[in-house]
Amino acid sequence: MKLLLVMVFIHSLLALAPASKTPTVIIIGAGMSGISAAKTLHDAGIRDILILEATNRIGGRVMKTQFSGYAVEMGANWLFGGGPVHNPVLEMAEKVKLKTSLNDYDNLTSNTYKQDGGLYPKTLVEAVDKNDVDISILAGQRLFKQEPKTPLEMVVDYYHNDYEDGEPPKVTSLKHTYPRNEFVDHGEDPYFVADPRGFEIVVQYLAKQFLSSLKGDPRLKLNKVVREIIYSKNGVALPIWKRLAISDFSMTIYTKIFLKFPYKFWPTGPGTEFFIYTHVRRGYYPLWQHLENEYPGSNILFVTVTAEESRRVEQLSDQEVEAEVMAVLKTLFGNKIPKPEDILVPRWGSNRFYKGSYSNWPDKYSQHRHDQLGDPVGPVYFTGEHNSNRYIGYVTGAYFTGIDTADDLLGCIKNQTCRGYNSQQM
């Protein structure tokens, strides 16, 4: 009997004997979710696993790169603490002494749900809590006459929504976004990762709990691209319900554009870490942050764009992006500012292994459809932050769904009660 999985792939339930050369479970992808699933299986006694990673590293979208002598995070960048619920990712970060700084948004705007800087009305919260009908955040704003219209209103609203969700309110589910459970549970203290080893050291730490080496352990194969998964002797494609669940979900693009200058020309000191640029076009280079708190003397700025602006920027050359960015900075600080010495423009959307930064729950995407997104197809199980009901889009979501999927899989291996397939048909 042959079993297959995406992210977590059961190759053969008959391969439980220690002498077996065929892995019981193949995990496709060595991001946080895949590594979390692998550790859970290992701790439960399933040691004959194989992790196939298409790139030359583990970590997935937790990815650092060197930029002008400094380690910057192209993907996941924040940890959250200070809340009532234990955050295991933060705990691992503390164990490896990950270097972070506490971001101060107080002088930009508070992390609230209202576009004018206050809380959303109680009536709106109650409407979401009833869980009757799903609407987009924008529809909710219109319902309570809070739709942003002026450039200033739009950029404040951008900070509250697009900056977190990666997409604008018009396409984001209200009831599946608010309240933001990552903040409710783990706290609203945003720890910005700025460590020469990168945020990925946390994923590496988790992997080292069960792998003898990140380079030599035969259970981890890097630079291995999986092009086909044969999960049925009939050779059928994924069923239509699974394809629709995948295609109807949203994968956003969150782009941090880094610029290195010969000297600082922007305000520095307490309360100046962030600044906003207001423009008639929503999301046009709106939110800026300097790295002087993390890397003093680095003279590095970065600006965040998301969604359609990210897609547009990815089609431009670095030189074209630089020209647009410099036009904005000259508007703010004058024409005599220096040219950047270096620029980094990540392109998550066009990367064939990622196709985006993280998932976002679109409006009118039902809970039933989301359940189907995570349901197995035959012996193929699916895991990742997109499967999380509570922490979608976050590293914690990837961590927990890896555990959940592995637990589901263990029930199949040990109890022979497998969701998603009839063993007689395999």
Secondary structure, DSSP 8 states (H G I E B T S, - for coil): -B---SSEEE-BTTTTSTT--S-SEEEE--BHHHHHHHHHHHHTT---EEEE-SSSSSBTT--EEEETTEEEESS--EEEESSSS--HHHHHHHHTT--EEE---TTT--S-SSTTSS---HHHHHHHHTT-S--BHHHHHHHTT----SHHHHHHHHHHTHHHHSS-GGGBBSTTTSS-HHHHHH-SEEEEE--TT-THHHHHHHHTTT-S-TTT-TTEE-S---------TT-----HHHHHHHHTSEEE-EEEEEEE-SS--S--STT-SEEE---SSTTSS-EEEE-TTTSTT--EEEEEEEHHHHHHHHTS-HHHHHHHHHHHHHHHH-TT----SEEE---STT-TTTSSSEEE-BTT--HHHHHHHHS-BTTEE--SGGG-SSSTTSHHHHHHHHHHHHHHHHHHHHH---TT--GGG-
